Amino acid sequence: MTTDLNRRAFFGRTGLSLGSVAFAALGAGRKTERWPGVVRPLHHTAKVKRVIYLYMSGGPSHLETFDANKPELVKLDGQLMPTSYTQGQSIAQLQNQKLACLRPQFPFKKFGQSGTEMTTLFPHLAKHIDDLAVIRSMHTDAINHDPANTLMNTGTTISGRPSMGSWIQYGLGSEAEDLPGFVVLSSHAGRSPQPISVRMWHTGFLPSQFQGIQLRSTGDPVMYVRRPGGVDVARQRDVVDAVQALNDLQEPLTRDPEIATRIAQYEMAFKMQSSVPDLMDLTNEPAEALDLYGCKPGDGSFASNCLLARRLAERGVRFIQLYHRGWDHHNGLVDYMQNHCCPSVDRAIAGLLTDLKRKGMFEDTLIVWGGEFGRTPMAQRNKGAVGRDHHMKGFNLWLAGGGIKGGVTHGTTDPLGYNAEENRTHVNDLHATLLHLLGIDHEKLTYRFQGRDFRLTDVHGKLIKPVLA
């Protein structure tokens, strides 16, 4: 059998980047080994080994969470928003409506030795405020959920680009032997769950080995991962080996990276049949650990997912993303924030931070909290209940863990919480900083596709240096 490329295969593959060629070569030579990453050696010393991204899907209001109290907004409560702020600006669903100011709906207090101001809705998390670096000057480019989620996850509003987890997998690989290196979990509490899409953790034009894998908190953790009835381990091993042998014959003819991916993924799926059920079984966790997070085995809650995130991190998973849906508060803002959304995450996140510390993992884990955008300082009245509309001009998120200077705030919004004002920070800056902490220069991690070198931060991004330890 010849290994020469036929003409169609040649023209189909000549656009491969060096990274793709390296990937194909690795697949041909060592088919079941872990992908080691293309950033070898690291561009600089890494501060963390992994990322746990707590994604509050729907857009939590910065004015009820981590922005500083806004006396000027309180003073203007119920009055018309000054037109100097809103004239000619994009407003999602408040077009041609009365734009009345709405004061923060909950008290803000100073917590910790740092005296950082935050809402009183997170009493457990407030005890960890000196570990957090709160960024109050985030802004984004998209005012509706889908493009804003796409931007926050892929660095651009253009669909089809690789997600940040996929970029990290491609660059660094994973330390996990029998689990994917990029895992997604989801939960819901509060208002109607904002849809999330596989596109948010998709591999885009990168080889599909770097796709995020969603684990379900209830039922079968992964669809079709269980063995069919009557098929034992030995018989399935025989089938997998036979399929791998056929792939081995095909790969040299086409040099298709996706065949190398397929070989690796068959092997990973086989390993996951044993590793995933054990991972997802929280009944072997001590009662004290369950109480720390505030969860029960199999309840599918955000709290359980936080405990699973710690277990995934222990097993070497590189990027763990927890989507918690229900933060889209066009109405019922007070009820949903006070009785649903904040209580469902407060104790769990505090438990995660505590657990990571006592297991010696806090120093080499980056924890990120935030959504796709914030909410307007103007009120939205919907079905008689007050809420806030989508807002992209200014919002908050926070970072904690390795390489982060705790107990600091970075940037501000203006006195009414409308525009990011001091030290404006874009989504691309967040991505550049995230990669930096992992030992990657965001300008050097690229992949050639359709004649252009792409990267997570596209042509933008600068480090958020004041929050770095």
C-alpha positions as CSV (number, residue, x, y, z in Angstrom):
1,M,0.0,0.0,0.0
2,T,1.4,3.4,-1.0
3,T,1.5,6.3,1.4
4,D,1.8,8.9,-1.3
5,L,-0.8,11.6,-1.3
6,N,-3.3,11.5,-4.2
7,R,-3.9,14.8,-5.9
8,R,-7.2,15.6,-4.2
9,A,-5.7,14.9,-0.7
10,F,-2.6,17.0,-1.6
11,F,-4.5,20.1,-2.5
12,G,-6.9,19.6,0.4
13,R,-4.0,19.5,2.9
14,T,-1.5,22.0,1.6
15,G,-3.1,24.8,3.7
16,L,-2.3,23.1,7.0
17,S,-0.4,25.1,9.6
18,L,2.7,23.8,11.3
19,G,0.5,23.0,14.3
20,S,-1.8,20.9,12.2
21,V,1.1,19.0,10.6
22,A,2.6,18.4,14.1
23,F,-0.8,17.1,15.2
24,A,-1.2,14.8,12.3
25,A,2.4,13.5,12.8
26,L,1.7,12.9,16.4
27,G,-1.4,10.9,15.5
28,A,0.5,8.8,13.1
29,G,3.3,8.0,15.5
30,R,1.8,7.8,19.0
31,K,-1.9,7.4,18.6
32,T,-3.1,7.0,22.2
33,E,-0.8,9.4,24.0
34,R,-2.1,12.6,25.4
35,W,-1.8,15.7,23.3
36,P,1.2,17.6,24.8
37,G,0.2,21.0,23.4
38,V,2.0,23.2,20.9
39,V,3.4,25.7,23.4
40,R,6.6,23.8,24.3
41,P,8.3,25.3,26.1
42,L,6.0,27.7,27.7
43,H,6.4,31.3,26.6
44,H,7.0,32.3,30.3
45,T,6.6,30.8,33.7
46,A,3.0,29.8,34.3
47,K,1.3,30.9,37.5
48,V,-1.6,28.4,37.2
49,K,-2.2,25.0,35.8
50,R,-5.9,25.1,35.2
51,V,-9.0,27.4,35.0
52,I,-12.4,27.1,36.6
53,Y,-14.7,29.5,34.8
54,L,-18.0,30.2,36.7
55,Y,-20.2,31.6,33.9
56,M,-23.4,33.3,35.0
57,S,-25.3,33.1,31.8
58,G,-27.9,35.8,31.1
59,G,-25.9,38.8,32.3
60,P,-25.9,39.5,36.1
61,S,-26.5,43.1,37.1
62,H,-23.3,44.8,38.2
63,L,-25.5,47.3,40.1
64,E,-26.7,44.5,42.4
65,T,-23.4,42.6,42.7
66,F,-19.9,43.9,42.7
67,D,-19.9,47.5,41.5
68,A,-19.3,50.2,44.1
69,N,-22.4,51.8,45.6
70,K,-23.8,54.6,43.3
71,P,-25.0,57.6,45.4
72,E,-25.7,59.6,42.2
73,L,-27.9,56.9,40.8
74,V,-29.7,56.7,44.2
75,K,-30.3,60.4,44.0
76,L,-31.8,60.2,40.5
77,D,-34.0,57.1,41.3
78,G,-37.2,57.3,39.3
79,Q,-36.1,60.4,37.3
80,L,-35.2,60.4,33.6
81,M,-31.8,59.2,32.7
82,P,-29.7,62.2,31.5
83,T,-29.8,62.1,27.7
84,S,-26.0,62.8,27.7
85,Y,-25.6,59.1,28.6
86,T,-28.2,57.5,26.4
87,Q,-28.7,59.6,23.2
88,G,-27.7,57.6,20.2
89,Q,-26.7,54.6,22.3
90,S,-27.6,51.0,21.6
91,I,-30.3,49.8,24.0
92,A,-31.6,46.3,23.6
93,Q,-35.4,46.5,24.5
94,L,-35.9,50.0,25.8
95,Q,-36.0,51.7,22.5
96,N,-38.6,54.6,22.5
97,Q,-39.4,54.0,26.1
98,K,-39.2,56.2,29.2
99,L,-35.6,55.7,30.4
100,A,-36.0,56.1,34.2
101,C,-33.1,55.6,36.6
102,L,-33.3,52.7,39.0
103,R,-31.2,52.7,42.1
104,P,-29.3,49.6,43.3
105,Q,-31.9,47.4,44.8
106,F,-29.8,46.0,47.7
107,P,-27.4,47.5,50.2
108,F,-23.6,47.6,49.5
109,K,-21.2,47.2,52.3
110,K,-17.4,47.1,52.8
111,F,-16.0,43.6,53.6
112,G,-12.6,42.2,54.5
113,Q,-9.4,43.9,55.4
114,S,-9.4,45.4,51.9
115,G,-12.7,47.1,52.6
116,T,-14.0,46.2,49.1
117,E,-17.6,47.2,48.5
118,M,-20.0,44.6,47.3
119,T,-23.6,43.6,47.6
120,T,-24.9,42.0,50.8
121,L,-26.5,39.2,48.7
122,F,-23.3,37.0,48.9
123,P,-22.7,36.6,52.7
124,H,-20.6,33.5,52.2
125,L,-18.5,34.9,49.4
126,A,-18.0,38.1,51.2
127,K,-15.8,36.2,53.6
128,H,-13.4,35.6,50.7
129,I,-13.4,39.2,49.3
130,D,-9.7,39.6,50.1
131,D,-9.0,36.7,47.7
132,L,-10.9,38.4,44.8
133,A,-9.7,40.9,42.2
134,V,-12.9,42.7,41.1
135,I,-12.8,44.2,37.6
136,R,-15.5,47.0,37.5
137,S,-14.7,48.4,34.1
138,M,-15.5,45.5,31.7
139,H,-17.1,46.3,28.4
140,T,-18.1,44.3,25.4
141,D,-19.2,44.7,21.8
142,A,-22.5,42.9,21.7
143,I,-25.8,43.8,23.3
144,N,-27.8,40.5,22.8
145,H,-27.1,37.2,24.4
146,D,-26.0,35.0,21.6
147,P,-23.3,37.3,20.1
148,A,-22.2,38.4,23.6
149,N,-21.8,34.8,24.7
150,T,-19.9,34.0,21.5
151,L,-17.6,37.0,22.1
152,M,-17.0,36.1,25.7
153,N,-16.2,32.5,24.8
154,T,-14.3,32.9,21.5
155,G,-13.0,36.4,21.5
156,T,-15.2,37.5,18.6
157,T,-18.9,37.8,17.7
158,I,-18.3,35.8,14.5
159,S,-19.6,32.3,14.9
160,G,-17.3,29.3,14.1
161,R,-14.2,30.4,15.9
162,P,-12.6,28.2,18.6
163,S,-13.6,28.7,22.2
164,M,-11.1,29.7,24.9
165,G,-11.1,26.3,26.4
166,S,-10.3,24.8,23.0
167,W,-7.4,27.2,22.5
168,I,-6.0,26.3,25.9
169,Q,-6.3,22.6,25.1
170,Y,-4.5,23.1,21.8
171,G,-1.8,25.2,23.4
172,L,-1.1,23.2,26.6
173,G,-2.8,19.8,26.3
174,S,-4.1,18.2,29.5
175,E,-2.8,16.3,32.5
176,A,-5.9,14.1,32.6
177,E,-5.3,10.5,31.7
178,D,-8.9,9.3,31.3
179,L,-11.0,12.5,31.1
180,P,-11.3,15.2,28.4
181,G,-9.1,18.3,29.1
182,F,-12.0,20.7,28.6
183,V,-15.3,19.9,30.5
184,V,-18.6,21.9,30.6
185,L,-21.3,21.5,33.3
186,S,-24.6,23.5,33.4
187,S,-27.3,24.3,35.9
188,H,-30.2,26.7,36.3
189,A,-31.9,28.8,39.0
190,G,-34.2,31.8,38.8
191,R,-35.8,33.3,35.7
192,S,-36.3,31.5,32.4
193,P,-33.0,29.7,31.5
194,Q,-31.2,31.6,28.8
195,P,-30.3,29.1,26.0
196,I,-26.7,28.2,25.7
197,S,-25.2,26.6,22.6
198,V,-22.5,24.0,21.9
199,R,-20.9,26.7,19.9
200,M,-19.7,28.3,23.2
201,W,-17.4,25.4,23.8
202,H,-16.8,24.3,20.2
203,T,-13.4,23.7,18.7
204,G,-14.1,25.9,15.6
205,F,-11.4,25.4,12.9
206,L,-9.1,23.7,15.4
207,P,-8.9,19.8,15.2
208,S,-12.0,18.5,17.0
209,Q,-10.0,16.7,19.7
210,F,-10.1,20.1,21.5
211,Q,-13.9,20.3,21.7
212,G,-15.3,20.9,25.1
213,I,-17.3,17.9,26.5
214,Q,-20.5,18.6,28.3
215,L,-21.1,16.3,31.3
216,R,-24.7,16.1,32.5
217,S,-25.4,16.4,36.2
218,T,-28.4,14.1,36.1
219,G,-29.0,10.9,34.2
220,D,-26.2,9.5,32.0
221,P,-23.3,12.0,32.3
222,V,-22.4,11.6,28.7
223,M,-24.8,10.5,26.0
224,Y,-24.1,6.9,24.7
225,V,-21.0,6.5,26.9
226,R,-22.4,3.4,28.6
227,R,-21.7,-0.1,27.0
228,P,-24.6,-1.7,25.2
229,G,-26.2,-4.6,27.0
230,G,-24.3,-7.9,26.6
231,V,-21.0,-6.2,25.7
232,D,-18.3,-6.6,28.3
233,V,-14.9,-4.7,28.5
234,A,-12.9,-7.3,26.6
235,R,-15.3,-7.4,23.7
236,Q,-15.5,-3.6,23.5
237,R,-11.7,-3.4,23.7
238,D,-11.6,-5.7,20.7
239,V,-14.0,-3.5,18.7
240,V,-12.1,-0.3,19.5
241,D,-8.8,-1.9,18.5
242,A,-10.3,-3.1,15.2
243,V,-11.6,0.4,14.4
244,Q,-8.3,2.0,15.4
245,A,-6.5,-0.4,13.0
246,L,-8.7,0.7,10.1
247,N,-8.0,4.3,11.0
248,D,-4.3,3.5,11.1
249,L,-4.6,2.3,7.5
250,Q,-6.5,5.4,6.3
251,E,-4.4,8.1,8.0
252,P,-1.2,7.8,6.0
253,L,-3.2,8.1,2.7
254,T,-4.8,11.4,3.6
255,R,-2.7,12.9,6.4
256,D,-6.1,14.2,7.7
257,P,-5.7,15.5,11.3
258,E,-9.3,14.5,11.9
259,I,-8.3,10.8,11.6
260,A,-5.7,11.3,14.3
261,T,-8.4,13.0,16.3
262,R,-10.8,10.1,15.8
263,I,-8.1,7.6,17.0
264,A,-7.5,9.6,20.2
265,Q,-11.2,10.2,20.8
266,Y,-12.1,6.5,20.5
267,E,-9.5,5.7,23.1
268,M,-10.7,8.5,25.4
269,A,-14.3,7.4,25.1
270,F,-13.3,3.9,26.1
271,K,-11.4,5.2,29.2
272,M,-14.4,7.5,30.1
273,Q,-16.7,4.6,30.4
274,S,-14.9,3.8,33.6
275,S,-13.7,7.2,34.8
276,V,-16.9,9.3,34.3
277,P,-19.3,7.3,36.5
278,D,-16.8,7.3,39.3
279,L,-16.2,11.0,38.8
280,M,-19.9,11.9,38.9
281,D,-20.7,9.8,41.9
282,L,-20.7,12.2,44.9
283,T,-21.9,9.6,47.4
284,N,-18.3,8.8,48.3
285,E,-17.7,12.4,49.4
286,P,-17.8,13.0,53.1
287,A,-20.9,14.7,54.6
288,E,-18.7,17.6,55.6
289,A,-17.7,18.3,52.0
290,L,-21.3,18.1,50.8
291,D,-22.3,20.5,53.5
292,L,-19.5,22.9,52.6
293,Y,-20.9,23.3,49.1
294,G,-24.5,23.0,50.1
295,C,-25.3,20.1,47.8
296,K,-26.8,16.6,47.6
297,P,-25.5,13.8,45.4
298,G,-27.4,13.8,42.0
299,D,-29.3,17.0,42.5
300,G,-27.9,18.7,39.4
301,S,-27.3,22.0,41.2
302,F,-24.7,24.6,40.7
303,A,-23.4,23.6,44.1
304,S,-22.9,20.0,43.0
305,N,-21.2,21.2,39.8
306,C,-18.8,23.3,41.9
307,L,-17.8,20.1,43.8
308,L,-17.5,18.3,40.5
309,A,-15.2,21.1,39.3
310,R,-12.9,20.4,42.2
311,R,-12.9,16.7,41.4
312,L,-12.2,17.4,37.8
313,A,-9.3,19.7,38.7
314,E,-7.8,17.1,40.9
315,R,-7.9,14.7,38.0
316,G,-5.9,17.0,35.7
317,V,-8.6,18.6,33.6
318,R,-7.3,21.9,32.2
319,F,-10.4,24.0,31.6
320,I,-13.6,23.6,33.6
321,Q,-16.6,25.8,32.7
322,L,-19.7,25.9,34.8
323,Y,-22.7,27.6,33.1
324,H,-25.4,28.7,35.6
325,R,-28.4,30.0,33.7
326,G,-31.2,32.3,34.9
327,W,-29.5,35.7,35.3
328,D,-31.6,37.5,32.5
329,H,-33.5,39.8,34.7
330,H,-35.8,41.8,32.5
331,N,-38.4,41.6,35.4
332,G,-38.6,40.3,38.9
333,L,-35.0,41.6,39.6
334,V,-35.4,41.7,43.4
335,D,-37.1,38.4,43.7
336,Y,-34.8,36.4,41.4
337,M,-31.6,37.9,42.7
338,Q,-32.6,37.6,46.4
339,N,-34.4,34.3,46.4
340,H,-32.9,32.3,43.5
341,C,-29.8,33.3,41.7
342,C,-27.5,34.6,44.5
343,P,-28.4,32.0,47.1
344,S,-27.9,29.2,44.5
345,V,-24.2,30.2,44.0
346,D,-23.1,32.0,47.1
347,R,-22.4,29.1,49.4
348,A,-21.2,26.9,46.6
349,I,-18.5,29.3,45.4
350,A,-17.3,30.0,48.9
351,G,-17.1,26.3,49.4
352,L,-15.1,25.8,46.2
353,L,-12.6,28.5,47.2
354,T,-12.3,26.9,50.7
355,D,-11.9,23.4,49.3
356,L,-9.3,24.4,46.8
357,K,-7.3,26.1,49.6
358,R,-7.3,23.2,51.9
359,K,-6.3,20.8,49.2
360,G,-3.4,23.0,48.2
361,M,-4.9,23.8,44.7
362,F,-5.9,27.4,45.1
363,E,-2.4,28.7,44.3
364,D,-2.3,27.0,40.9
365,T,-6.0,27.4,39.9
366,L,-7.5,30.5,38.2
367,I,-11.1,31.1,39.1
368,V,-13.2,33.4,37.0
369,W,-16.8,34.7,37.8
370,G,-19.0,36.7,35.4
371,G,-21.5,36.7,32.6
372,E,-21.7,38.0,29.1
373,F,-22.6,41.6,30.0
374,G,-24.3,43.7,32.7
375,R,-27.7,45.4,33.1
376,T,-28.8,48.9,32.5
377,P,-29.0,51.6,35.2
378,M,-32.4,52.3,33.7
379,A,-35.5,50.4,34.9
380,Q,-37.4,48.0,32.6
381,R,-41.0,47.3,33.4
382,N,-42.2,43.9,32.2
383,K,-45.5,42.3,33.4
384,G,-45.6,44.7,36.3
385,A,-42.3,43.7,37.8
386,V,-39.2,45.9,37.6
387,G,-36.0,44.6,36.0
388,R,-33.0,45.8,34.0
389,D,-32.2,45.5,30.3
390,H,-29.0,44.1,28.6
391,H,-26.0,46.4,29.0
392,M,-22.7,46.2,27.2
393,K,-21.1,49.5,28.2
394,G,-20.0,48.6,31.7
395,F,-20.1,45.6,33.9
396,N,-18.2,43.6,36.5
397,L,-16.4,40.2,36.9
398,W,-13.8,38.9,39.3
399,L,-10.7,36.7,39.3
400,A,-9.2,34.7,42.1
401,G,-6.5,32.1,42.6
402,G,-2.9,31.7,41.4
403,G,-1.2,34.8,40.1
404,I,-4.0,37.1,41.2
405,K,-3.6,40.0,43.6
406,G,-6.5,39.5,46.0
407,G,-8.5,42.3,47.7
408,V,-8.2,44.8,44.9
409,T,-10.5,46.5,42.5
410,H,-9.7,47.5,39.0
411,G,-11.4,50.3,37.0
412,T,-14.7,52.0,37.6
413,T,-18.0,52.7,35.9
414,D,-19.3,56.3,35.8
415,P,-21.4,57.7,38.7
416,L,-24.6,56.1,37.2
417,G,-23.0,52.8,36.3
418,Y,-23.5,53.3,32.6
419,N,-20.1,53.5,31.0
420,A,-16.9,51.8,32.0
421,E,-14.8,54.8,32.8
422,E,-11.4,54.3,34.5
423,N,-9.1,51.6,33.2
424,R,-11.6,50.3,30.6
425,T,-11.2,46.5,30.2
426,H,-12.3,44.6,27.1
427,V,-13.2,40.9,26.8
428,N,-10.0,40.4,24.7
429,D,-8.0,41.8,27.7
430,L,-9.5,39.2,29.9
431,H,-8.5,36.4,27.5
432,A,-4.9,37.8,27.1
433,T,-4.6,37.8,30.9
434,L,-6.0,34.3,31.3
435,L,-3.5,32.9,28.8
436,H,-0.7,34.8,30.4
437,L,-1.4,33.2,33.8
438,L,-1.2,29.8,32.0
439,G,2.3,30.7,30.6
440,I,1.1,31.6,27.1
441,D,1.8,34.9,25.2
442,H,-1.6,35.5,23.6
443,E,0.0,37.0,20.5
444,K,2.1,33.8,19.9
445,L,-0.6,31.2,20.2
446,T,-1.9,31.1,16.6
447,Y,-3.4,28.7,14.1
448,R,-3.3,29.2,10.4
449,F,-6.7,28.9,8.7
450,Q,-7.8,30.0,5.3
451,G,-4.5,31.8,4.7
452,R,-4.5,33.8,8.0
453,D,-3.0,33.3,11.4
454,F,-5.9,33.4,14.0
455,R,-5.6,33.7,17.7
456,L,-8.1,33.9,20.7
457,T,-7.6,37.7,21.1
458,D,-7.7,38.3,17.3
459,V,-5.8,41.6,16.8
460,H,-6.6,43.0,20.2
461,G,-5.9,42.3,23.9
462,K,-3.6,43.7,26.6
463,L,-2.8,42.3,30.0
464,I,-4.7,43.5,33.0
465,K,-1.5,44.1,35.0
466,P,-2.9,45.7,38.1
467,V,-4.7,42.5,39.1
468,L,-1.6,40.3,38.7
469,A,0.4,39.4,41.8
